[in-house]
Amino acid sequence: MPNSASLGKLANKRSAKQQPAAWRDYYEMTKPNVVLLLLLTALVGMCLASDTWIPAQTLIVGLFGIGALSSAAAVVNHVVDHEIDSKMARTFNRPVAKGRVTSKQALTFAFILGVLGFVALDLWINQLTAILTLAGLVGYAGIYTLFLKRATPQNIVIGGLAGAIPPLLGWTAVTGEIHAYPLLLVLIIFTWTPPHFWALAIHREKDYAKAKIPMLPVTHGVEYTKTFVLLYTVLLFIVCLLPYLAGMADLIYLAGSSVLNAGFLYYAYKLKYSPDEHTAMQTFRFSIIHLMVLFVVLLLDHYIPITL
């Protein structure tokens, strides 16, 4: 005969399944914190593309379209990964994994977001930006989530390109063309992505192993991954110098990026040589601050140029 505890768990499970989806569930599926960071980098790409203020239509419609398609990709990720999410402590309570939103409902929501975003960009911005943003959606939701994530420990290295393109999208929204400068910003985010996610993967190594996801700490061990976090952080320091060396940015950016990268290096070194149980998550959290502030510094440098 089941005891009261097991009956309580069964009741909670039934109530979770019967609970109708709320607007918060749909909002959560869009991964708003991630999308906001992507939009910040897209906004900086827009601003760097022009010496004057960005036209209101370009700013509003451009950010809406990029945000809508990025949100659609995030929703598809929730659907594709719902079985994996249900096995991991960090994600088990997500709407699709928990059954509050069905896969059909989530995919319908993603389709609506994707269509709205693509049409807005195609009609009121330009076709190049619409196609590139759609390619980012396919890269993240399709190539990375459906294939790479489950296929190789280099998943985040290769798949990180999809999340690195927003500065390019912002630039093309304003200019209608691809230029070397936004590609430098894409390279920065592309280089930043592996140490950012590997720090999280180290902290959640048992979760990823349980879900059978071949993240680097699972396939090659935590110490090996720590070494690569440190190496990639050194590489990131070098890559972050490129906007200054190429004449894209001036002294405010050089000083700000150097301080930020020194901070990231400190955490990466600590993670490798003197970690405690919190160091991996501290490194992960600092990496988010690093990228966010780095792009704000780029913006300040653009509007307040200081040269030697």
N, C-alpha and C positions, 0 to 999 in steps of 0.2 A: 504493500500500500504506500503511495507516495506521501512524503512528509509535507509539512506546511511550506518549507523553503522551496521545494521543487514545484509545488503548486503555484507559489508566488512568482517564480521565474517563468512558468508557463503562461500565467496570466499577463505578465509584463510583455512577453513575446507576442501574445495574441493582440494585446492592446496596441503595441507598436505597429503591427501589421494592419490593424483596422483603423488606425488614426489617419484621417485624410491629410493629404499634402497641404502644407501652409505656404504662404508666399515666401517665408524664410527658407524653406527647403529649396525652392527654385533659385533664390538668391544665393544660397550656399553652394549650389551646384556650379555656379558661374565662377567660383574661386575669386571672389572680389578683391582680396588682398593682392593676389598674384596679378590680376588684370590691372589694378591701379598702378602697380609698379611698372608693368608693361606700358601703360598709357603715359606715365611720367617720362619714360625713355623715348616714346613716340613724340611727346610734346617737345622735348629737348631737340629731337631731330628736326621738327618743324621750325623751331626758333633759330637753330643754327643755319638753316637753309636760306634765311632772309636777314637782311640788315635793317628791315623795317618791321613794324608790327604785323602779325599774321592776320589776314582778313577773317572776320568773325565766322563766315560760312565755312571756310577751310578749317578753322580751328574746331568748331563745334561738330560739323558733319564728319570731318576726318577722324576726330577722336571717338565719335559715336560709332562709326563704321568699324574702325580698328578694334574698339572695345567689344562691339557686338560679335564680331567674328572670333575674337579671342575667347569670349565667354562661351560661344557655341562649342569651340574646341574643348573647353574645360568640362562642359556638360557631357559631351561624347566620352571623355575620359572617365567620368563617373560611371557611365553605362558599361563601357568595356571592362573596367577594373572592378566592378561591383563584387565579384566573387573574391578577388584578392583583398579588396578593402574590408570585407567582412571578417577576414582572418587576422587583421592587423589592429593593434591597440590604438594607433593614431587615426585610423580611418573607419573603424567598424560602425560608427554612428552616422556615417554619411547617408543622405536620403535614399539613394537607390540601394545601397548595401543593406540598409535597415528595412527596406520595403515600403517606406512612406511615399515614394514616387516610383511608379513602374518604369521599366525600360522604354516602353512605348511612349509614355508621357514625357520622359526626359528627352528622347530623340525628337519628338514633335517640337518641344521647346527649343532644342538645339537648331532644328531646321528653320524655325521662325526667326531666331536670332541671326542665323547665317544668311538667310535671304535678305532680311532687313539691312544687315551690315553691308553685304555685297552690293545691293541695289543702291544704297546711299552713296557708297564710294564710287560706283560706276557712273551714276547719273550726275552727281554734284561735285566730285573731286576729279578723278581721272581713272582710266581703265587700268593703267599700270599698277596703281596703288591697290585697286580692287583685286587684280590677279595675284599680286604678291602677297596680299593679306590672306586670300583664299589658300594660296600655296602654304602659308604658315599653318593654317588650320589643318590642312591635309597632312603636313609634316608632323605635327604634334599628335593630332587625334588618330591619324591613320598609321603613318610609318613608325612613329615612336611608340604609341600606346599599344597598337595591335601587334607589332612585330618586334621592334628593337628591344623594348623593355623586357621581353621574355626570352630574347635570343642571345644576348651577349652582355658581358660585364662592361663593355664600352658603350652601353645603351645611352647613357646620359651625355657622353662625349659627342656622339654622332647626332643624337636627337636634340641636343642643346641648340643647334642651329635654328630650329623652328622658333624657339623662344627668344632668339637673339636679334630677330629682324625688325622689331618695332621702330628703332631709330631710323632705319632705312625707309620704313613706311611713312614716318613723319616727314622725312626729307622729300620723298617722291610726291606726297600729298601737296606740297608747296611748289615744287619745281617741275614735277612730271617727268623727271629723269633720274637715273642712277649716277651717283658720283662717288669718288674714292673716299671722301670725308665720312659719310655715314657708314661706309663699309668698315672704317676703323672702329666705329662705335659698335658695330655688329661683332667685330673681332674681340673687342673687350668683353662683351657679354658672353660670347662663345667660350672664351678662356676662363671667365669667372664661374661659369655654370658647373663644371666638374667638382672643384673643391667645395663649392656651396652645397651640392647635393651629397657628395661623399661624406661630408661632416655629419649630415643628417643620417646617412646610411650606416655610419659607424655607431651612432647612438641607437639606431633601430635595427641593428644587424640581426638579432634574433627574430624580429618580426618579418624581415625580408626572407630569412631562411625558412620560416614557417610557411610563408606564402609561396615559396619556391621561385622567388625573383632573383635572377643572377646578378645582383648588385656586387660591386667590386669587393666589399668586405666579406661577402658570402663565398665568393668563388676563389679569392686570393688571400683572404685573411685581413684582419684589422690593421696589423702593423704595416703590411704592404700598402694598404689604402692610405694610412697616415703619411707614408713617404710620398705618395703621389699627390696628396693634398698639399704638402709642403713644396714639392717641385712645381706644381701648377700655380701656386701662389707666387713663387719667384717669377715664373713666366708671365703671370698677370701683371706684376710690377713693371716688367719690361714693356709689355704690350700697352700698358696705360701711359707710357711715355710717348707713344707714337703721335697722338694728336698735337702735342707740343712740338715734337721734332718735325712734323709735317707742316707746321705753320698754321694749323687749324685752331690752336688754343695758345694762350699766353701764360703769364706768370702766376695768376691766381689759380688756374687749373694745375699747373706744375706743382705748386706748393701744396694745394689741397689733395691732389691725387697721391703725392708722395707720402703725406701724413696718413691717409687712409690705407694705402698699401703697406706701410710700415705696421699699422695696427693689425691688418690681416695676416702679415707675416709673423707677428708676435703670437697670435692665436694658433697659427699653423705650426709654429715651432713648439709651442707649449703642448699642443695636441700630440706631437711626435715624441717629445723628449721628457715632458713632466706633466702628464695629464692626470686629472682626477675624473670622477664620474660625471662631472658637469661640463668638462672642457669641450666635448664634441658639440653639444647644443649651444654652448657659448660661441663657438666658432661659427656655427650655422647662423645664429642670430646676428652676429657681427657682420657676416657676409651680406646680409640683406641691408643693413645700415650702410655698409660700404658702397654698394651699388647705388642705392637711393641718393646718398649724399654726393657721390661722385658725379652723378648727372646734374644735381643741383649746382655743384661747383662749376660744371661746364657751362651752365646757363648764366651764372654770375660772371664768369670769365668773358662770355660773349658780349654781355651788355656793359661790363666795366673792364675794358681791355687795359692791361698794364704790361708794358714791354720794357726791355732793357734799353 
